[in-house]
Amino acid sequence: MDESETPEQTAEHIRAAGSASFGSEVHGDTTTDRWAAGNGGQAYGFETLAIHAGQDPDPATGAVVVPIYQTSTYVQTEVGVHQGYEYSRSGNPTRTALETCLAALEGGRTGLAFASGLAAEDCLLRTVTGPGRHVIVPDDAYGGTYRLFARVLQRWGVEHTPVPLGDLDAVRAAVRPETSLIWCETPTNPLLGVADIAGLASIADGAGARLVVDNTFASPYLQQPLALGADVVVHSTTKYLGGHSDVVGGALVTTDPALGEELAFNQNAMGGVPGAFDSWLVLRGAKTLGVRMDRHCANAARVVDLLGASAAVSAVLYPGLPGHPGHEIAAKQMSQYGGMVSFRLRGGEAAALEVCRRTQVFTLGESLGGVESLIEHPGRMTHASVAGSQLEVPSDLVRLSVGIETVDDLLADLEQALAAVARS
């Protein structure tokens, strides 16, 4: 793709390139993938798509696993004549396989992979917003997302309003004539709030705005925002999609062909793309997403039961609990309730820090969604950037990313940590 191209010229360039090595265009497009298209009109199941979409055997060697195309450039048989790839910032066959798979898993048309979740967010926001525009954001958004709005985009002239997205009337009241976007996380990070995706989509549509859903916490296995009316889904593929805490990445998926072309143009123009090996790692992780999420959810449910019975815990935040304010919505739009659990300690911040210090199977660390269980103190770690703002999190809050270890070991670990806090 030429640096001087317009989005329309880029789209035409992509179409002219034709099919690439794994049966899709140089960005992930499910319209040209035989697995995403289904079998004689019958859609394939989620796990089948995770293993096969965008991942036909290598036509050169017959390899059943997508190769790592660790190259920056590609041969041209004549000037301007190539096999769909010319430079790996613009397109790489390993990345194309990942993008096609991600689009299929979310039920979208176009998938785009990025070097991080925030790189994906930045590309999206610079595509669909601009100076003088307004965005509605969750009042408990991920700290990195809020920092992007408050410290970067605000200087560019994009205003934002934090709103409790679980309250649709509050969202309607926050809409302005210049509102171009509603940014949704559900469940939210770290308070596990739940928003009604279909309800938000209706509000966005009525306002002439777009709805973006960060589906990182739920994953496409548990929740399908595009089917509920969202315009774009964003992921930190670092988390559940990668699943092994060994890669950093992000993704965007949309069903809108025109928006997909704009995003693909900006992906290339801005250059925040993943390398071939990182793309391969996320693709490898996505293959087992379904079976991993089943275990994450089952283990989390047991952990929630333990926390609810502990005298040291004042509140458990988990959408699967009948008393959770968003439980009924979560039950409608999620197939299970996820592997993320937050809880508050009766002993305040000191007790929260002590629990984090005392666990042995739960590793003290940021991030989430890997096979290993993690524990963290959001106020001092992942959400330190929102301290002093409307999004500041409670100091007595602990967040768990419940992994897929033997559940009895996880329960024993938390039990000893909570017992020690109760004695102190």
Beta strands, then each sheet from edge to edge (+ up, - down):
strand 1: 28-29
strand 2: 110-114
strand 3: 134-138
strand 4: 159-163
strand 5: 179-185
strand 6: 210-214
strand 7: 232-236
strand 8: 250-254
strand 9: 313-317
strand 10: 340-345
strand 11: 363-364
strand 12: 374-376
strand 13: 397-401
sheet 1: 1+ 2- 8+ 7- 6- 5- 3- 4-
sheet 2: 9+ 10- 13+ 12- 11-
end
